[in-house]
Structures are given as structure tokens and as C-alpha cells.
Amino acid sequence: MNILWFRNDLRLDDQPALAQAVHSSATIAIYLLNPTQWDRH
């Protein structure tokens, strides 16, 4: 199982790490929003 942590780059179309993860085994993609990011958006 792969866990892919999206930190800054949330692109799904041309994301090499995501492509490799989903082709190798089951994958969980996570994104944790911190208070600073929340305040900016």
C-alpha cells in the first residue's frame, strides 16, 4: 500500500509520484490543511 502526501502541488493530471503510486499498488492520497493555508484561502 502506498500513501501519497500532497503538500503543495495538488495537480492530479501530471503528477509523477501519483502515477507511480497508483500503478504499483493500492494508494491512499491525503492532504492536510493547516491553519495558515486555511487563512490564505
C-alpha distance matrix in Angstrom:
0.0 3.8 6.8 9.9 13.1 16.1 19.1 22.1 21.3 20.3 21.0 18.8 21.1 21.1 18.1 17.0 13.8 12.7 13.9 12.1 8.6 9.4 11.0 8.6 5.7 4.9 5.8 7.8 10.9 13.4 16.9 19.2 22.9 25.3 29.0 30.3 28.3 29.3 32.9 32.9 31.9
3.8 0.0 3.8 6.3 9.7 12.6 15.6 18.4 17.7 16.9 17.8 15.9 18.3 18.0 14.8 13.8 10.4 9.6 11.4 9.7 6.1 7.9 10.2 8.3 6.7 6.2 4.6 6.2 8.3 10.8 14.2 16.6 20.2 22.6 26.3 27.3 25.2 26.6 30.1 29.8 28.9
6.8 3.8 0.0 3.8 6.4 9.6 12.4 15.6 15.4 14.6 16.1 14.8 17.8 17.7 14.3 14.1 10.4 9.6 12.4 11.5 8.1 9.9 12.8 11.6 10.1 8.7 5.7 4.8 5.8 7.4 10.6 12.9 16.5 18.8 22.6 23.6 21.6 22.9 26.5 26.3 25.6
9.9 6.3 3.8 0.0 3.8 6.3 9.4 12.1 11.6 11.1 12.6 11.7 14.8 14.5 10.9 11.2 7.7 7.0 10.4 10.3 7.5 9.5 12.7 12.4 11.8 10.7 7.1 6.2 4.7 6.3 8.7 11.5 14.7 17.2 20.9 21.5 19.2 20.8 24.2 23.6 22.9
13.1 9.7 6.4 3.8 0.0 3.8 6.1 9.4 9.9 9.8 12.3 12.5 15.9 15.6 12.1 13.0 9.8 9.5 13.3 13.5 11.1 13.1 16.3 16.1 15.5 14.2 10.5 8.5 6.0 5.1 6.0 8.2 11.4 13.6 17.4 17.8 15.7 17.5 20.8 20.3 19.9
16.1 12.6 9.6 6.3 3.8 0.0 3.8 6.2 6.4 6.1 9.1 10.1 13.5 13.4 10.2 12.1 9.8 9.4 13.1 14.2 12.5 14.1 17.3 17.9 17.6 16.3 12.5 10.6 7.1 6.1 5.1 7.8 10.0 12.5 16.0 16.0 13.4 15.3 18.5 17.5 16.9
19.1 15.6 12.4 9.4 6.1 3.8 0.0 3.8 6.2 7.5 10.8 12.8 16.0 15.4 12.5 14.3 12.2 12.6 16.2 17.0 15.7 17.6 20.7 21.1 21.0 19.8 16.1 14.0 10.6 8.8 6.6 7.6 8.8 10.4 13.8 13.2 10.9 13.5 16.3 15.2 15.3
22.1 18.4 15.6 12.1 9.4 6.2 3.8 0.0 3.8 6.2 9.2 12.1 14.8 14.1 11.8 14.1 13.0 13.5 16.7 18.1 17.5 19.2 22.0 22.9 23.2 22.2 18.5 16.7 13.1 11.7 9.0 10.2 10.2 11.6 14.4 13.0 10.2 13.2 15.4 13.5 13.7
21.3 17.7 15.4 11.6 9.9 6.4 6.2 3.8 0.0 3.8 5.7 8.8 11.1 10.4 8.4 11.2 10.8 11.0 13.9 15.7 15.6 16.9 19.5 20.9 21.6 20.8 17.3 16.0 12.4 12.0 10.2 12.4 12.7 14.8 17.6 16.3 13.2 15.7 18.1 15.9 15.3
20.3 16.9 14.6 11.1 9.8 6.1 7.5 6.2 3.8 0.0 3.8 6.4 9.4 10.0 8.4 11.8 11.3 10.2 13.1 15.5 14.9 15.5 18.5 20.2 20.4 19.1 15.6 14.1 10.4 10.2 8.6 11.4 11.9 14.7 17.5 16.8 13.3 15.0 17.8 15.9 14.6
21.0 17.8 16.1 12.6 12.3 9.1 10.8 9.2 5.7 3.8 0.0 3.8 5.9 6.6 6.2 10.0 10.7 9.4 11.3 14.3 14.5 14.6 17.1 19.3 20.0 19.2 16.0 15.3 12.0 12.9 12.0 15.1 15.6 18.5 21.1 20.3 16.8 18.4 21.0 18.8 17.2
18.8 15.9 14.8 11.7 12.5 10.1 12.8 12.1 8.8 6.4 3.8 0.0 3.8 5.9 5.6 9.1 9.8 7.4 8.7 12.1 12.2 11.6 14.0 16.6 17.2 16.4 13.5 13.4 10.6 12.5 12.6 16.2 17.3 20.5 23.4 23.1 19.5 20.7 23.7 21.8 19.9
21.1 18.3 17.8 14.8 15.9 13.5 16.0 14.8 11.1 9.4 5.9 3.8 0.0 3.8 6.0 9.0 11.1 9.1 8.9 12.5 13.6 12.7 14.3 17.3 18.5 18.3 15.9 16.4 14.0 16.2 16.4 19.9 20.9 24.0 26.7 26.1 22.5 23.9 26.6 24.4 22.4
21.1 18.0 17.7 14.5 15.6 13.4 15.4 14.1 10.4 10.0 6.6 5.9 3.8 0.0 3.8 6.2 9.1 8.5 8.0 11.1 12.9 13.0 14.0 16.7 18.6 18.9 16.5 17.4 14.9 17.1 17.2 20.6 21.7 24.5 27.4 26.4 23.0 24.9 27.5 25.1 23.6
18.1 14.8 14.3 10.9 12.1 10.2 12.5 11.8 8.4 8.4 6.2 5.6 6.0 3.8 0.0 3.8 5.6 5.4 6.3 8.8 10.1 11.0 12.5 14.6 16.3 16.5 13.9 14.5 12.0 14.1 14.5 17.8 19.4 22.0 25.2 24.4 21.2 23.3 26.0 23.9 22.8
17.0 13.8 14.1 11.2 13.0 12.1 14.3 14.1 11.2 11.8 10.0 9.1 9.0 6.2 3.8 0.0 3.8 5.5 5.1 6.2 8.5 10.2 10.8 12.4 14.8 15.9 13.7 15.1 13.4 15.8 16.7 19.9 21.9 24.4 27.7 26.9 24.0 26.3 29.0 27.0 26.2
13.8 10.4 10.4 7.7 9.8 9.8 12.2 13.0 10.8 11.3 10.7 9.8 11.1 9.1 5.6 3.8 0.0 3.8 5.5 5.3 6.1 8.7 10.2 10.9 12.6 13.5 11.0 12.2 10.7 13.0 14.3 17.4 19.8 22.2 25.7 25.3 22.6 24.8 27.8 26.2 25.5
12.7 9.6 9.6 7.0 9.5 9.4 12.6 13.5 11.0 10.2 9.4 7.4 9.1 8.5 5.4 5.5 3.8 0.0 3.8 5.5 5.1 6.2 8.5 10.1 11.1 11.2 8.6 9.8 8.3 11.2 12.9 16.5 18.9 21.7 25.3 25.2 22.2 23.9 27.2 25.7 24.6
13.9 11.4 12.4 10.4 13.3 13.1 16.2 16.7 13.9 13.1 11.3 8.7 8.9 8.0 6.3 5.1 5.5 3.8 0.0 3.8 5.5 5.5 6.3 8.8 10.7 11.7 10.1 12.3 11.5 14.8 16.6 20.2 22.6 25.5 28.9 28.8 25.7 27.4 30.6 28.9 27.6
12.1 9.7 11.5 10.3 13.5 14.2 17.0 18.1 15.7 15.5 14.3 12.1 12.5 11.1 8.8 6.2 5.3 5.5 3.8 0.0 3.8 5.7 5.4 6.3 9.0 11.0 9.9 12.6 12.5 15.7 17.9 21.2 23.9 26.5 30.2 30.1 27.3 29.2 32.4 30.9 29.9
8.6 6.1 8.1 7.5 11.1 12.5 15.7 17.5 15.6 14.9 14.5 12.2 13.6 12.9 10.1 8.5 6.1 5.1 5.5 3.8 0.0 3.8 5.5 5.4 6.5 7.7 6.3 9.0 9.5 12.8 15.5 18.7 21.8 24.5 28.2 28.5 25.9 27.5 30.9 29.8 28.8
9.4 7.9 9.9 9.5 13.1 14.1 17.6 19.2 16.9 15.5 14.6 11.6 12.7 13.0 11.0 10.2 8.7 6.2 5.5 5.7 3.8 0.0 3.8 5.6 5.8 6.3 5.7 8.8 9.7 13.5 16.3 19.8 22.7 25.8 29.3 29.9 27.0 28.2 31.7 30.7 29.2
11.0 10.2 12.8 12.7 16.3 17.3 20.7 22.0 19.5 18.5 17.1 14.0 14.3 14.0 12.5 10.8 10.2 8.5 6.3 5.4 5.5 3.8 0.0 3.8 6.0 8.2 8.9 12.4 13.5 17.2 20.0 23.4 26.3 29.3 32.9 33.3 30.4 31.7 35.2 34.0 32.5
8.6 8.3 11.6 12.4 16.1 17.9 21.1 22.9 20.9 20.2 19.3 16.6 17.3 16.7 14.6 12.4 10.9 10.1 8.8 6.3 5.4 5.6 3.8 0.0 3.8 7.3 8.5 12.2 13.9 17.4 20.4 23.6 26.8 29.5 33.2 33.7 31.1 32.6 36.1 35.1 34.0
5.7 6.7 10.1 11.8 15.5 17.6 21.0 23.2 21.6 20.4 20.0 17.2 18.5 18.6 16.3 14.8 12.6 11.1 10.7 9.0 6.5 5.8 6.0 3.8 0.0 3.8 6.2 9.9 12.5 15.9 19.3 22.3 25.6 28.4 32.1 33.0 30.6 31.7 35.3 34.7 33.4
4.9 6.2 8.7 10.7 14.2 16.3 19.8 22.2 20.8 19.1 19.2 16.4 18.3 18.9 16.5 15.9 13.5 11.2 11.7 11.0 7.7 6.3 8.2 7.3 3.8 0.0 3.8 7.0 10.1 13.4 17.0 19.9 23.3 26.2 29.8 31.1 28.6 29.3 33.0 32.7 31.3
5.8 4.6 5.7 7.1 10.5 12.5 16.1 18.5 17.3 15.6 16.0 13.5 15.9 16.5 13.9 13.7 11.0 8.6 10.1 9.9 6.3 5.7 8.9 8.5 6.2 3.8 0.0 3.8 6.4 9.8 13.3 16.4 19.7 22.6 26.2 27.3 24.8 25.7 29.4 29.0 27.6
7.8 6.2 4.8 6.2 8.5 10.6 14.0 16.7 16.0 14.1 15.3 13.4 16.4 17.4 14.5 15.1 12.2 9.8 12.3 12.6 9.0 8.8 12.4 12.2 9.9 7.0 3.8 0.0 3.8 6.5 10.2 13.0 16.3 19.3 22.8 24.2 21.8 22.4 26.2 26.1 24.7
10.9 8.3 5.8 4.7 6.0 7.1 10.6 13.1 12.4 10.4 12.0 10.6 14.0 14.9 12.0 13.4 10.7 8.3 11.5 12.5 9.5 9.7 13.5 13.9 12.5 10.1 6.4 3.8 0.0 3.8 7.0 10.3 13.4 16.5 20.0 21.1 18.5 19.3 23.0 22.6 21.3
13.4 10.8 7.4 6.3 5.1 6.1 8.8 11.7 12.0 10.2 12.9 12.5 16.2 17.1 14.1 15.8 13.0 11.2 14.8 15.7 12.8 13.5 17.2 17.4 15.9 13.4 9.8 6.5 3.8 0.0 3.8 6.6 9.9 12.9 16.4 17.8 15.4 16.1 19.8 19.8 18.7
16.9 14.2 10.6 8.7 6.0 5.1 6.6 9.0 10.2 8.6 12.0 12.6 16.4 17.2 14.5 16.7 14.3 12.9 16.6 17.9 15.5 16.3 20.0 20.4 19.3 17.0 13.3 10.2 7.0 3.8 0.0 3.8 6.4 9.6 13.1 14.2 11.6 12.5 16.1 16.1 15.1
19.2 16.6 12.9 11.5 8.2 7.8 7.6 10.2 12.4 11.4 15.1 16.2 19.9 20.6 17.8 19.9 17.4 16.5 20.2 21.2 18.7 19.8 23.4 23.6 22.3 19.9 16.4 13.0 10.3 6.6 3.8 0.0 3.8 6.3 9.9 11.5 9.7 10.4 13.9 14.6 14.2
22.9 20.2 16.5 14.7 11.4 10.0 8.8 10.2 12.7 11.9 15.6 17.3 20.9 21.7 19.4 21.9 19.8 18.9 22.6 23.9 21.8 22.7 26.3 26.8 25.6 23.3 19.7 16.3 13.4 9.9 6.4 3.8 0.0 3.8 6.7 8.3 6.3 6.6 10.2 11.0 10.7
25.3 22.6 18.8 17.2 13.6 12.5 10.4 11.6 14.8 14.7 18.5 20.5 24.0 24.5 22.0 24.4 22.2 21.7 25.5 26.5 24.5 25.8 29.3 29.5 28.4 26.2 22.6 19.3 16.5 12.9 9.6 6.3 3.8 0.0 3.8 5.6 5.5 6.3 8.8 10.3 11.2
29.0 26.3 22.6 20.9 17.4 16.0 13.8 14.4 17.6 17.5 21.1 23.4 26.7 27.4 25.2 27.7 25.7 25.3 28.9 30.2 28.2 29.3 32.9 33.2 32.1 29.8 26.2 22.8 20.0 16.4 13.1 9.9 6.7 3.8 0.0 3.8 5.5 4.9 6.1 8.7 10.1
30.3 27.3 23.6 21.5 17.8 16.0 13.2 13.0 16.3 16.8 20.3 23.1 26.1 26.4 24.4 26.9 25.3 25.2 28.8 30.1 28.5 29.9 33.3 33.7 33.0 31.1 27.3 24.2 21.1 17.8 14.2 11.5 8.3 5.6 3.8 0.0 3.8 5.4 5.2 6.4 9.0
28.3 25.2 21.6 19.2 15.7 13.4 10.9 10.2 13.2 13.3 16.8 19.5 22.5 23.0 21.2 24.0 22.6 22.2 25.7 27.3 25.9 27.0 30.4 31.1 30.6 28.6 24.8 21.8 18.5 15.4 11.6 9.7 6.3 5.5 5.5 3.8 0.0 3.8 5.4 5.1 6.5
29.3 26.6 22.9 20.8 17.5 15.3 13.5 13.2 15.7 15.0 18.4 20.7 23.9 24.9 23.3 26.3 24.8 23.9 27.4 29.2 27.5 28.2 31.7 32.6 31.7 29.3 25.7 22.4 19.3 16.1 12.5 10.4 6.6 6.3 4.9 5.4 3.8 0.0 3.8 5.5 5.4
32.9 30.1 26.5 24.2 20.8 18.5 16.3 15.4 18.1 17.8 21.0 23.7 26.6 27.5 26.0 29.0 27.8 27.2 30.6 32.4 30.9 31.7 35.2 36.1 35.3 33.0 29.4 26.2 23.0 19.8 16.1 13.9 10.2 8.8 6.1 5.2 5.4 3.8 0.0 3.8 5.5
32.9 29.8 26.3 23.6 20.3 17.5 15.2 13.5 15.9 15.9 18.8 21.8 24.4 25.1 23.9 27.0 26.2 25.7 28.9 30.9 29.8 30.7 34.0 35.1 34.7 32.7 29.0 26.1 22.6 19.8 16.1 14.6 11.0 10.3 8.7 6.4 5.1 5.5 3.8 0.0 3.8
31.9 28.9 25.6 22.9 19.9 16.9 15.3 13.7 15.3 14.6 17.2 19.9 22.4 23.6 22.8 26.2 25.5 24.6 27.6 29.9 28.8 29.2 32.5 34.0 33.4 31.3 27.6 24.7 21.3 18.7 15.1 14.2 10.7 11.2 10.1 9.0 6.5 5.4 5.5 3.8 0.0
